[in-house]
Amino acid sequence: MTPESDAPDASPAILLLDDADIGEPPLAAAAAVVDPGVVVLTCANCGAQMDERKCKLICRCGYFLSCSDYY
């Protein structure tokens, strides 16, 4: 079966965007909504929420950041 066939189960070989889709890329729009404070508290190793202890951020996986790492 070729990509040009009119079969309903055939997926297109190339996806064309409408003129309405032109503009800001979807990833940039999603990145603008994320709170920077949440990003800082997210573990770079496993993606879990890190705990704040005095001036350190510590994750349950063992990863940590000291004050000098994130200021």
N, C-alpha and C positions, 0 to 999 in steps of 0.2 A: 504494500500500500504506500503510495507516495504522499508527501505532505500537502500536495495540491488537491487531493481527493476531497470530495464533499461528504465523506462518511462522518456521522455525528460523534463517533468515539475517537476520531483522529485529533491529536493535539497539534496546534500550529508550530511550525518550525521556527518562526520569528514572530515575536509579539510586538505589534506596533502600538505606539501610544497616541491617544487623541490629543488634539490641541489643548484641551482642558488640563491634561496631565503635565504640560510643560510648565516649568517654574522651579520652585524649591524642591530639592531631592527629599524623599521621604525620611532618610536617616537624619538629615539636618533638622527637619521639623520635629522629630522625636527627641533629638538631643537638646533642643531649645526648651523643652518642657521639663527635663530632669533637674531636680534640685541639686546644686553642687554639694550641699551638706550631706546628702544621701550618698553621693559618689565617694566622698572622702571616708565615710564610715563603712564602705563596702570592701571586703577583703579582695585583694588582687590575686590571691592564690586560689581561693575556692568560691568566692562570690557571696559568702555569708555576711551578715551584719556583724561588725566588730564592736567590742565593748570598750567604753572609755574608762580608763583607770589613771587618775591624775593626769599626767601629760602624755600617756601612751594609749594607743589603740591596739587591742589584743584580740585575735581571732581564736576560736576553739580549735582550728587546725594547726595552731602554733605560729602563724604569721603575725608580726607586729610592726607597728610604726612608732617611732619616738617623736617628740615634738619637732625636732629638727628635720624630720622627714616630710612633714606635711604643712609646715609654716613657711 
